Amino acid sequence: REYERRVRRIDHRWPAAVVDAFYNVTGGTLQGDLAVLAERLRRRLLETDSRTRVLKLSPTTAGGRPALELEAEMRGDRRTLVLSDHLGEHEELTKLHQ
């Protein structure tokens, strides 16, 4: 319940479908082969959110740390998001998801 409330609260920056897919695929942290995680995340988004069209999803770095770069059309808007551990600053959300 608290997890869902926090996901709704950060929706302005991180669309709920992306947050849900990210946490379901990674558990909140990027460990292992980032290319494999990117493909799993792409599939999860396709399965759970028909309104999101993934244009690009690839490994990258953010502040010297592993990350995934997502370029997608969401509700007609093209967005680029860089997904890193805990979505950058949401460690409490990671704890709630676990």
Buried (B, 14 or more C-beta within 10 A) or exposed (E): EEBEEBBEEBEEEBBEBBBBBBBEBBEBEBEEEBEEBBBBBBEBBEEEBEEBBBEEBBBBEBEEEBBBBBBBEBEEEEBEBBBBBBBBEBEEBBEBBE
